[in-house]
Amino acid sequence: MFDWEGDGFLHLMAQCAKEKPDRVFATEFAHEGLITHRLADILRRADRLAAGLAERGIGKGDRVACMMETHSDYICAVLAVARLGAIWVPVGTRLMPANLDYIFAEAGVQLVLAETALAEVVAQAGHPDLAVIQRGEGGLDAVLGSDHPLPLVDVLPSDILMISFTSGTTGRPKSVPVTHAMMRFSAEAAARSSQSEPGAVLYVWEPFHHIGGAQLIVLPLIRDVTLALTQRFTASGFWDQVRACGATRIHHLGGILQMLLKQPPSPRDRDHPVTVAWGGGCTADVWAAFSERFGVRMVEGYGMTEASSLTTINDEGLPGYVGRALPWFDVRILDPEGHEVPRGTRGEIVVAPIGKGAAALFTGYLNSESATRETLRNGRLHTGDQGEMDADGRVRFHGRLKDTIRVRGENVSAWEVEHVVEQHSAVAACAVIPVKAEIGEADIKLFIQLAPGIDANGAEIFDWLRTRLAPHQLPRHIAFIPAFERTPSQRIMKHTLDATPAGDWIRT
């Protein structure tokens, strides 16, 4: 269908450097103002980092974790890792040592690139022999860059580029191997969803450890666009930064749109160059309110890392839909027995590749054959998400069937949170469920059954959890109950729990 299908992106690096070296790859907010990075500059820095990594023994198949903020150094590091045929392991900057311990072991990480401020957290992860390179004020190039010749490495589109961790249904986060070809499909889908014509400037607030940010790293290699990088999302300063960098595209995930809508109205609400807001998680009412207030065109999509980020795109201007399948995918709505349901009926969203689109679908989770068998069946990806399709093939999304909670753009494994809570001496049993949130898709509500003869309150439990869970994993509501209703196999019947945002304790 397309000449790039099944390809990667590494061959485009030398081609772009030769043909358009002065084209702006990215801009970046820094202390001294807005910095411009030409394409040739980015690729030169990537080569220097690749040479430095090679000198430290990193080669094809080796795993390099990146625990850094959103900046140009991160982009260069990813391209450097890719250039060597090594594997990038993105790590969230807010994770705690226990999270890192699991990720480093599961992915077989051999080297960590981390912000200096995060070095202590990495050190506490329980891997004392793990090599760590700290990114200080001088940037990665100052501590890692080298001008030595790069080794020749044969990197195939089917080779793994990234190991991305995504929350599972009942266990620890699963690790998704993302190939070079999958990243190319992700970038192509992002280009379509953002409607990035030549000269477009994409405001990048999202972290690169999330697939929503990761897919943008190679976008300037396949389109004549510029990334405008900022290290932190701030609702109050969002539009000022957008104006300063001249962004024409903004990306929405989680509760970003709601947070912007909650800002005080301003005469400058439409004084910006943005024409398209693209992303996922936008409800019909938020779509209408945001489009009307800020004067932008909304594009909504649906997807998951296992299928190269995006599966459907709604570019028809119809609120409430996530759109039609991309050309390389076939999307069906199936019942629990695997039969297609009538149009307009809810069922599980199931994805299958078309032609060369097979390269856009992952081939299985790392170290988890059982999870792979559950998700990949008969050549189809069973998403665990609920949706329906109208008579014209447009899909509506109706939430997750999985035991995960979507908190401001992050998937939170219920099991992970429960596993930590259960370690508190006052807790006999616990369960977490999603409840309606003022901002974002959902908040976490924690139910606790106290151990006999022991007393505790919500504030005490929360303070204990604060040092053991990442911020997006923390509950907003805590309720105490005498006992849980359970199935014959002793599973807690979560559907019987009060799914309203109420409880004995509410985080303010």
N, C-alpha and C positions, 0 to 999 in steps of 0.2 A: 504493500500500500504506500509506504514511504521509504525512500532510499536509506534512511538512517535506522530503520527498525532492526533491532537486534544488535546495533553497534554500541560502542561506548563513547567516550568523549576525549580520551587522551590524545588521539591523533589531531584533534582540533587545537590543542595548545600551541604546537609549533606552527600550524597553519595560520592561526590568528596573530601570533607574534610576528610572523613574516608579512602578512597582508595588512594588518591594522594595528601596528604597535602603539600608536598614539591615541587610540580610542580609549575613553575613560571606562575602566572596568568597575570602579567603585569610588565613592566618596565616603568620608568618615568624620564624625564629630570628634574633635580632640580639644585639649586645653587651648591650643593656639587657633582654633576655629575649624572650618571645614577643610579637610585635606583631600586632595585628589590623587587617585592611584591609576596610572595608565595601565593598559593591558600588559605592555612589555615589562613594566615594573613589577606587577604581580607575579608574572611567570618567571622573571629573573629571581625574585625572592623565593619562589617555590622551588626552583632548581637549587638554590643555595641551601635551603633547608633539607632538600632531598639528599644532597651531598653530605651534609652534616649527619643526617640519620644513617646513611650508609656507612660512614666512618665509625658509627657507634654500633655497627653490626646489624642494623635493620635491613632486611631484604624481603623478597617475595614471601607472602604468607604470614609474616610477623605482625603482631597486633600492637598498635600504638593508640593509647587512650588520650583523648583531648578533653581537658576540664578547664575550659576557658570561656571568656565572655565573647560577645558578638563583635568582632573587629577583623581587620584585614589580615592580621597574623594568623587567625584561625583558618581563613580561606587558603592562605599560602601553605599552611601545615597540611590541610586535607589534600591539596593538589600534590604536595611533596610525597605524602604517603602513597597516594594513587600512582604517582610516577614510578615508585619503586615496586609496585605490585604488592605492597604491604596492605594491612587492613586497619581501617580507622574504627576506633571504638569511641563514639561520642558519649560524654558523661555530663549530666546536669550539674551546674555549679552550686546548687542548693542541697545536694545529696549529703547524707550523713555517712560516717565511717562504715556502719553496718551495710548500707546500700552499696558502697564502693567495694567492700570485701566480696560480696556476691558477684558483682559485675567483673571485677578483676579476675576472679577465679573462673567464672563461667566462660568468659571470652578468652582466657589465656593471655592476658595482657603482659607484654614484656617491657614496655616503656610508657611513661606518662608525661605528657606535656601539660603543665598546670600553671595557672596564675600564682604568683608568689604568695598572695594572700590565702590561697587554698592549699598550700603545701602541707600545713599542719594537719588538715583534715585527711589528706591523702596518707600522711604518715601514720595516722591512727587506724587505717583500714585493715591492719593485720597482715601486711605484705612487706616486711622490712627489707627484703632483698630486691624489691622492685625498683628499677631505675626511674628517677624523676628529674625532668628538666624544668626549671622554673622560668616563667616568662616575667622578667622584671620591667622596669621603666624603659629600658633600651629596646625592648621587644625581643622576639624569638631569634631574629637574625643575629643579634649581638652575642647570644650564648650558644647558638646552634649552627648558624650559617657557615658555609665553606665554599671555596672556589675550586675544590678538587673536581676532576672529571666525574660525571655521573656514570654509574654502571649501566650496561645495556640490559634491559629486562623486557622479556616478552610477556606483555599483559594482555589477556584475552577479555572480550566483553563478558564472558561467563565467569570470570574470576570475581571473587568477593572483594568489594570495595569497603563495605561498612558492616559492622554488627550493631544493629539497633535493638534496644531493649524496649519491649512493649508489654504492658500488663496483661496477665493471663486471666482466666476465669476463676480458678480456685487455688492457684499456686503462685510461686514467685514469678516475676516478670520473665517472659520468654524472649529469647534472643533470635532476632530475624537477620539472617545473612542477606545483605543487599548487594547485588552484583553491579559491575560497571554499567551493564546494559540497563538494569533497573533504574539506576540513577539518571541515565539518559532519558528513559521514558518519563521519569518523575519531572525532570526539567522541561521536557516537551509539553507535558500536561500542564505544568505551571505557566508556561508561556501562553498556552491556549486559554487557560482560566483567567489569567491577568490581562488577556488581550494586549500583549506587549508588542506593539508595532515598533519599528525602528525609532530610536530616540527616547523610548519610555524610561522613566526613572522609578525604580521600585524601592520604597521605603522599607528597610529591613530592621524591624525591632525584635523579631522572634529569635530565640536561641538556636544555634546550629545543631544542638543535640536532639532537637525535635525534627521530624521529617519535613515539617512545614518550612523550617529554615534550611535544612540540609539540601533540599531540592534546588535552592536558589544559587548555591555555590557555583554550579557549572552553567547557570543560565546565560551569563555574558559570553560564554564560548559558543553558544548555539543561536543567539539572537543579538542584535545590535542594541543592547540595553545597558543601563547602569544601575548598580546596587548602591543605595544610600544607607550606610550602616550606622546604627546607634546601639550602644551597649545596654540601654535600659528603656523599657517602656514606661512612659509617664503620661498619664491622661491629661494633666494640666498643661504639659509642655508639648503635647503631641503635634498640634497643628502649627505651632511656631517652628518646630523642627522640620515639619513637612514643607513649610514655606521656605525655610532657609536652604534646604537641599534641593528644592524644585521638584519634589516627588510628584509623579503623575499616577502612581498606583499604590494602594495600601492593601495590606493583607489582614484578614480578620480570622482569629481563632478564639475559642473560649468566650470570655465575656468582654473582649476588647470593645466591641460596638456599644454594648450597654454602658461600659465605663465612660466612653466618650459622650454618650447621650446624657449621662448624669452630670456632665460639666455644665456650669451656668451658660445660658444662651449668650451669644456674642454677636455684635454687628458683623464680625469677621467670619462667621460660621461658613460662609460660602466664598470667602476670600482665600482661595488656595488653588493650586494647579491640578489637583486630583480629579480624574474623570471616572476611575473604576476602583471599587472596593471588592476584592475577591477573597474567597476563603471558604470556611465551613462553620457550621453551628449557628447560622443566622435564622431565627424564626421569622415567620411572616410579619408579625407586628413590629419587630425590630427592623426588618428590611424596610418597611414603609416609613417608619419614623426616621431612620438614618438617611435614607435616600432623599426624603423631603427636606430635612433640616440642612444637610450638608451638600445637597445637589450633586450626588455621585450616582453612577450606575452600579448596581449590585450584581455580582456573579457568585453563585453558590455552588459548591461541589461536595462530593462524598468520596471517601476512600480510606485506605489503610496501608501501612508500611508494607505488608505482605504482598500488595499488588501495586507497588511503585507509587504509593501515595494517593493518587487520584484515580477514581474509577468512572465517575460521572461528573458532568458539568452542566449547570443550568445557566445558559447565557441568553435565555429567551425572555428574561424580565418577568418571570412568573413567581411571585413570593410563595413560599411553602414547599417548593420542589428542590431536589438536589440535581435534577436534570437527567440527561440521557447518557448512555454509556459512551465512553471514548471509542474511537474506531477499532482499537486493538482488543477490545473486551466485549464479551457477551454477558449481559446481566439478566438473571432470572429471579423470580420470587417463588420460593419453594415451601411446601409444607414439611412437617417433621419426617414424613416418609419419603421425601425427595421428589414429590410430584409438583409440577408447576400449578400454582393457584390461579383462579380466574382474575382477570384485571380488576383492580379496585379492592382486592382482598389482601389482607396482611399476611406476611410470611417472612421467611429468612431471606436476606439478600445473599445471592450466590453468584460468584463471578467465574467465568471461564475465558481463556485467551482465544483470540482469533489469529490464525496464521503465525506470523513472526512475533505476534504479541505474546507468545509463550515465554519469551525472554523477559516479559514484564511481570511475570508471576514467580514468586519465590518457590523454591523446591523443598523447603522444610525448615523447621526450627533447629537451632544448634542444640545438640545434646538432649533432644526430647522427641523420641520416635512416637510416643503416645499422643502428644499434642499435635504432631504433624499428621498422624492418621486421622485425628478428629477434625482437623481443619481442611486438609486436602483429601477429597474423596472423588473418585472417578474423574480426575482431571479438573475438578472445580474447587474454588476457594469458598468454603462455608464461613461467612464473615461473623456469624453469631449476632448479627444486627437485624432488626426488624424493619421492614419497609413494605411498600405497595407500589404497583405500577399502573398508570392510567392507560386508557385505550391507545394513546399515541406513543407509548414507550417511555414516558417520563416517570421518574421515581420520586416517591416521597419517603423520607426517613422518619422512623417512629421509635427510635431509641435502641438501646443495646440489650440483647438477650444475655450477654455475658455478665459475670459478677464483677464488673469494673464500674468505676464512678468517674465521670468526666468532670474535672475541676479546672476551670479556667484554661482549657486547652490541653491539660495533662490527663492521661489515663492513670487512675489510681487503682491498684489491685486491692480489692477488699481483703483478700487473704493476707497480704503484707501488713496492712494496718492491724488486722485482728491478731496476727501472729505476735506483733509487738505488744499490743494491749494485754494479751493473755499472760505476759511475763510479769505484770504488776501483781504484787502479793495479795492485793485486795480483790482481784478479779477471779471469779470462778468460771465465767464464760462471757463471751461478747460477740457482737455482730455489728457490722456497719452496712448502711444502705444509703442510696442517694435520696436527697430531698430537694425540693424546689429552692433555687438560689435567686437572690436579687441581682447578682452579677455572675455571669457564666452559666454553664449548663446545669450544674448541680452543686450542692454542698454535701458534706459528709455528716451523717448522723450516726453516733455511736451508742449502742445499747449495751449495758453492763449488768450482769448478774453478779452480785458481790458474794465473796466467800462467806460461809457461816461464821457469825460472831465478829465479823470485821466491818468497819464503817469507813466510808470515804465519800468525798464530794467531787463534783465535776471539776472545780478549780484545781484541786489537788491532782486529779488524774491528768488534766490537761498540762499542768506544769511539768509533770513527770514525762509526758509524751513529747513535750516541746524539744527536748534534747535527744530524742530517739527517732523522730520522724521528720521528713522534709516538710517545709511549710505547706505545700499543696496536699500533703497526706494528713494533715491535722484536722480533727473533727471541728465543726462549728456548733454542733448540738450534741449534748450528752444526756442520755436518759437512763435511769436505773429501774430495773424490773425484777420481780421476785424470781421468775424462772422463764425459760424459753420453751415455746412449743416446738416439738421435734418430730421428725419422721421416724418410722420403725428402725431405720438404720442410724438413728441418733443425729441426723443432720438438722440444724436449726431451720425452722420454717420461716424464712425471711419475709415471705409475702404476707405473713400475719402481723408484722411489726407496723407501728404507726409511722406512715411515710409523710407526715406533715412536719414542717420546720418548727418543732416544739420539743421541749425537754426540760429536765430538771436544771440544766445549766446551758447557757447560750453564750458563745464567745462574742464579745463586742468589738 
